[in-house]
Amino acid sequence: MEHVLLIGIGGVYNYGCEAIVRGTVEILREVNPQMQIAYASYNYEEDKRRLEDCDIKIIPRFHVKKWSLANIIRKSLSYVGIYYSLPFDKTGWLDGFDTVFSIGGDMYTLSSQNRFDTSLPTFLHKCQTKGLKYILWGASVGKFEKNPKALKFFSKHLPKIDLIVARENNTVEYLYSLGVGENCELAPDPAFFVKNPTKKISSHTGTVIGINLSPLSALYEYADLEVAVQRQSEALARLIDAMQCHLLLLPHVLSPYMNDNDLSYMRLIYAKMPKEYQSRTQIVESDPGFVGIKNFICQCDFVIAARMHCAINAITMSVPTLFLSYSEKAKGMAEFVYGTKEAVIGLTEFENTTAVVNKLKNWKYTSRLDEIQKFDFTKILK
């Protein structure tokens, strides 16, 4: 493994995706300092800017055009009941790579509408046919039972992968339940290995709670985002009263798509809060990236996070972190870090202020961060 390609994310405007890229580079450099690592990006110019200090080659990612002959034929056949998957990406540019890492941690799960996308797995299988090793990296997988077509597709596809590196034990257990665990290893999420900036000493008085809420997670639990905004703004006001605290709103994804943009979503929540609560609430507006937002996280006494990589970011800054769960991955990651699922609360249960306050005021969980960061990746990658 000397010439590695990272592919699968939409862009590092998602700080979690940025963390996966940065952490993976750190890990692979430990495995082989001479390794050549490239990341294929649909957002070449922006990602190049955001990762300019990262020791990685960024290359433009190309895909099959919507009106290509292959796509037209595929769509036409679907009208007569013949379905097949077509990868987004061409494969003619893969010469020179020996290994491809799928780094989209949630690409092998169902969407909030229980949909799934076969384009990336199909492309990666094509990489295998060209002689590349195919590693599913830092992933959560499933569950697929709410979509029988997805279950059928992935039950056939997952055993073909050369190596699945799962980031939490719920995924490992699920893969074994599908009979797919033989090619699976458990290892920490790459985000745990991103280097921290020099920690700033917080000068605040009183309790500060960092909050990360996302529209993507809300779509899993609420009928629509308007309902979610109203209920979550009310929950934040109650939390301020109950904890006599200030809130720091921590966006972790600044997507061009509104239904995936934490900053836009939390601005709406902030706007719904009464003025007296707005004065005790601040939003991080500056787009500092995964590393930069650590300087805000370390000002917090607690963090409550819907985005899993925001939670990991806080854990690496030694801030007690309550996971807001909308899927299995939060439960699995909380158990991986704290040794218990008690550091999790359901996304809609966040409206239960008494339950949230009880968790925070009776916090007794110690993270395994030191142990996690000592993990030896050479034993699974060599």
TAGI-V407946 format. One record per residue. SS is DSSP state (h for helix, s for strand, l for the rest). PSI is psi in degrees with one decimal (* if undefined). Layout:
SS_PSI / SS_PSI
This chain:
l_95.9 / l_-23.6 / s_101.0 / s_138.2 / s_128.2 / s_130.3 / s_152.6 / l_-11.7 / l_159.5 / l_-23.5 / l_160.0 / l_14.4 / l_-22.6 / s_111.5 / h_-28.1 / h_-40.0 / h_-39.4 / h_-43.1 / h_-39.5 / h_-44.3 / h_-52.1 / h_-45.1 / h_-38.6 / h_-40.6 / h_-45.1 / h_-43.4 / h_-48.0 / h_-31.3 / h_-32.9 / h_-37.2 / h_-44.3 / l_101.2 / l_-22.1 / l_1.0 / l_137.6 / s_120.8 / s_128.9 / s_149.3 / s_124.9 / s_123.1 / s_134.8 / l_-20.3 / l_62.3 / h_-53.2 / h_-46.1 / h_-43.5 / h_-34.6 / h_-40.1 / h_-45.6 / h_-26.5 / l_22.5 / l_-25.4 / l_6.6 / l_134.1 / l_73.4 / l_147.3 / s_127.5 / s_128.7 / s_146.6 / s_139.6 / l_129.2 / l_150.4 / l_161.8 / l_130.3 / l_150.1 / l_-39.1 / l_27.5 / l_159.7 / h_-41.8 / h_-39.7 / h_-39.0 / h_-43.2 / h_-43.9 / h_-46.2 / h_-40.2 / h_-42.5 / h_-27.8 / h_-27.4 / l_-18.6 / l_19.9 / l_13.9 / l_115.5 / l_137.4 / l_157.5 / l_144.4 / l_124.6 / l_145.0 / l_-38.0 / l_144.4 / l_167.6 / l_0.8 / l_-12.4 / l_9.6 / l_-5.3 / l_134.9 / l_-23.2 / l_144.8 / l_-15.7 / s_139.3 / s_130.2 / s_122.3 / s_112.4 / l_9.3 / l_98.8 / l_-25.6 / l_14.3 / l_-15.8 / s_39.0 / l_172.0 / l_151.2 / l_178.4 / l_-20.3 / l_12.1 / l_27.9 / l_165.4 / l_160.5 / l_124.1 / l_-0.8 / h_-45.1 / h_-50.0 / h_-36.8 / h_-42.0 / h_-43.6 / h_-32.9 / h_-36.6 / h_-34.8 / h_-40.6 / h_-41.9 / h_-19.3 / l_5.7 / l_4.1 / l_145.3 / s_143.2 / s_113.5 / s_123.0 / s_116.5 / s_129.4 / s_42.5 / s_154.3 / l_141.7 / s_133.9 / l_-170.5 / l_154.0 / l_0.1 / l_-22.2 / l_-6.5 / l_97.5 / h_-32.6 / h_-39.7 / h_-44.4 / h_-43.1 / h_-45.3 / h_-51.8 / h_-28.4 / h_-29.7 / h_-35.2 / h_-43.6 / h_-39.1 / h_-18.8 / h_-15.7 / l_137.1 / l_-40.0 / s_129.5 / s_118.9 / s_102.8 / s_145.7 / l_-4.0 / l_156.8 / h_-23.5 / h_-38.0 / h_-43.7 / h_-47.1 / h_-39.7 / h_-42.0 / h_-41.4 / h_-34.0 / h_-25.8 / l_-2.7 / l_28.1 / l_17.4 / h_-8.9 / h_-27.2 / h_23.5 / s_139.8 / s_144.7 / s_129.0 / l_155.9 / l_150.2 / l_138.9 / h_-25.1 / h_-23.9 / h_-13.9 / h_9.0 / l_132.0 / l_137.5 / l_149.2 / l_168.4 / l_124.2 / l_126.1 / l_142.8 / l_123.5 / l_136.3 / l_10.6 / l_157.2 / l_149.9 / l_-179.5 / s_132.2 / s_126.3 / s_122.4 / s_135.2 / s_127.8 / s_116.5 / l_145.7 / l_145.7 / h_-32.7 / h_-45.9 / h_-38.1 / h_-34.1 / h_-20.1 / h_-24.0 / h_-21.6 / l_154.6 / l_-40.0 / l_168.7 / h_-27.8 / h_-43.7 / h_-44.1 / h_-44.2 / h_-46.4 / h_-48.2 / h_-37.8 / h_-31.5 / h_-39.5 / h_-39.2 / h_-39.2 / h_-40.7 / h_-43.1 / h_-36.6 / h_-41.1 / h_-45.5 / h_-46.2 / h_-35.9 / h_-6.5 / l_56.2 / s_172.8 / s_152.3 / s_141.8 / s_112.5 / s_125.2 / l_89.7 / l_140.4 / l_-4.3 / s_124.4 / s_65.9 / l_151.0 / l_-11.6 / l_122.5 / h_-34.3 / h_4.3 / h_17.0 / s_106.9 / h_-39.5 / h_-49.5 / h_-41.0 / h_-45.1 / h_-21.9 / h_-40.7 / h_-41.9 / h_-45.6 / h_-42.4 / h_-26.4 / h_-15.7 / l_141.5 / l_153.3 / h_-40.2 / h_-24.4 / h_-30.8 / h_-35.6 / l_-15.6 / l_17.7 / s_135.5 / s_143.6 / s_136.1 / l_111.2 / l_-4.0 / l_-3.4 / l_61.4 / l_-6.7 / h_176.7 / h_-43.6 / h_-44.0 / h_-34.3 / l_-12.9 / h_-32.6 / h_-22.4 / h_-40.6 / h_-39.3 / l_-6.9 / l_-5.4 / l_147.1 / l_-30.1 / s_156.7 / s_137.1 / s_118.3 / s_131.6 / l_-37.2 / l_125.8 / h_-37.7 / h_-22.4 / h_-41.0 / h_-45.7 / h_-40.3 / h_-43.9 / h_-40.3 / h_-39.7 / h_-15.8 / l_12.4 / l_34.3 / l_124.7 / s_131.8 / s_124.8 / s_121.0 / s_131.8 / s_117.3 / s_128.9 / l_1.3 / l_175.7 / h_-26.9 / h_-35.3 / h_-41.6 / h_-43.5 / h_-40.4 / h_-39.2 / h_-43.0 / h_-38.5 / h_-40.7 / h_-47.6 / h_-7.4 / l_14.1 / l_151.6 / h_3.3 / h_-17.5 / h_29.6 / s_144.5 / s_140.5 / s_149.8 / l_-44.2 / h_-24.3 / h_-14.8 / h_-24.4 / h_-16.4 / l_88.1 / h_-37.6 / h_-43.6 / h_-42.4 / h_-47.5 / h_-40.0 / h_-40.5 / h_-45.5 / h_-45.0 / h_-21.1 / l_30.5 / l_126.2 / l_19.5 / l_134.7 / l_129.2 / l_154.7 / l_29.7 / h_-47.1 / h_-43.8 / h_-42.7 / h_-44.1 / l_-5.7 / l_1.5 / l_135.4 / l_102.8 / l_-16.6 / h_-28.2 / h_-20.2 / h_-20.9 / h_-14.1 / l_*
